[in-house]
Amino acid sequence: MVLTAILVDDDYPVARYLSQSISWKELGIELIGCYSNGLEAWENTQQNLPDIVITDIGMPKMNGLEMLEKFNQANPLFRAIILSCHNEFDYAQQAMKLKVSDYILKESLDVDQLQQLLHTISVDLSKEKHRAAEMLMYMQKESLNRSALKEQLLKDTLYQLSWTKEAWLNHAQLNGVELDARYYLPLVIYIDRMSEVSETRKMNDYTISFAVENVLQEVLDSMHRSVIFRHSNGELVALICCDDPVKEQQILHYTAQKAIAAIKQYLKISVTCLLGREASVPEDLRLILMPMLKEWSHRFYLGESQIHRFERATFSSEDMYAEYALFFSKINDSLALNRPEHVNEIVKEWATWVRTNRFHPADVKEWVLQLLMDLQMKTKVTLQVEHSISEQKPYDAINDIHSMEHLQSWIMRCLTELSRRLSVLSIRSKRPEIIRAQKYVIQHVTEKLTLEEMAGYLNLNSSYFSRLFKRETNQNFIEYVNMVKLQKAKQLLQQSNITVEEVSDYLGYANKSYFIKLFKREVGMTPSEFTSWNSPVRREGSKDCGANR
């Protein structure tokens, strides 16, 4: 187990000397940073807290003791060593309260002594971390076992057709679950946009569900006798045990709202709750829960981050595709003319139309998928742009969408991204001559293009074409040609291993130096710097003390 350490001292020679003199690797310690004051150290290590802090006391901005107090609160297992010029009892007394392993005066500093001290700390910390890891693993296993037993009980409840209430209660008790009550109110909790939460938070689905369950249980326990089951990683079921379901429903409505707010506040996760009617026996409970859990379409038009009473939904049998051509034309034209604000308005108009007509959710998702595929194909054919919509396949993404609210925001993100990618190639003019010229440039980006040749292609006078292009696009023709070529150059440099010279030749630039000069002027860095900057493996910052000063 590799431990991490930082050095914090405004005396640069001392920090430099220690960073180079101590055999960090042999001690099983990685020196992850050197800092000149406590504030700098604290701000730069909050995302990766060190196990060991070696620090001075008297420093500007934040002294060593103030810094150690913060580390003590953030990481209970950390250890510290103080190197100080202050031979005062008060300082030493304060230090001992902050998990300081030793207080060494700089005037008597001995590297061998410090190295031995670090070895002792390393051994002790490794043992502590190992014990903590074992305890955490035990708690997780215990939690997993309890959760698995409850999950199996829920499945048995849903699929066991001939259970008496007595048999059901006995089975629950054998699995460590107490369900004895006259009535049960089922509350199904859906984690909104689970795939997006998992991706943005870099957490697996189980961990997210576990965190939501903990907050939910804490809120429900304050007002109700309840048991929470996990149906899937995105769905939880809470059974509220009660004697008076009418009164309990009123209280539960308030409690569920409180739980939704708490989960959003503490976890930054949105959940939607569906409250079913009361049941007194397992067979009724099964009949109530099955459609709530299995038929996602019934919650498609419900608002996210709210509590709703469950009702079976009815949908229109009208043909959605009757208006397909109209919406496709509106969106396509707005994208082609680089008017993202219009796209947003059209999507809102479309969403209102869908909600008003209440089309079947499966039809709505199929309609959206068709729209995106058609836009992708049209963009690819017309503008020669690959992968126009999203790196993730629309079909895979749309399968994870279960609400109209989510679908609307997702399609807007897709179209915004498409608009962004096309912005450099956008056709802002309605003049057919300008549209033809821009399309020609895009489709012949690898060729050398001149104003005169373009004017001849359009059967226009070159001076007239130049003025017309400037008036319609707010840039001259050669500027536009270079913009399109540089956009293509960036794509080539990001997606392939070809050299700068090969890119320059491929895009029709006779002079490599001119291409590099143009690229730097427009992008802010040379092609080589751009390639390094976008490389998947970036050179890590130096760990030398001087790099952090």
Secondary structure, 3 states (H helix, E strand, C coil): CCEEEEEECCCHHHHHHHHHHCCCCCCCEEEEEEECCHHHHHHHHCCCCCCEEEECCCCCCCCHHHHHHHHHHHCCCCEEEEEECCCCHHHHHHHHCCCEEEEEEHHHCCHHHHHHHHHHHHHHHHHHHHHHHHHHHHHHHHHHHHHHHHHHHHHHHHHCCCCCHHHHHHHHHHCCCCCCCCEEEEEEEEECCHHHHHHHHCCCHHHHHHHHHHHHHHHHHCCCEEEEEEEECCEEEEEEEECCHHHHHHHHHHHHHHHHHHHHHHHCCCEEEEECCCECCHHHHHHHHHHHHHCHHHHCCCCCCCEEECCCCCCECCCHHHHHHHHHHHHHHHHHCCCHHHHHHHHHHHHHHHHHHCECHHHHHHHHHHHHHHHHHHHHHHHCCCCCCCCCCHHHHHHCCCCHHHHHHHHHHHHHHHHHHHHHHCCCCCCHHHHHHHHHHHHCCCCCCCHHHHHHHCCCCHHHHHHHHHHHHCCCHHHHHHHHHHHHHHHHHHHCCCCHHHHHHHCCCCCHHHHHHHHHHHHCCCHHHHHHHCCCCCCCCCCCHHHHC
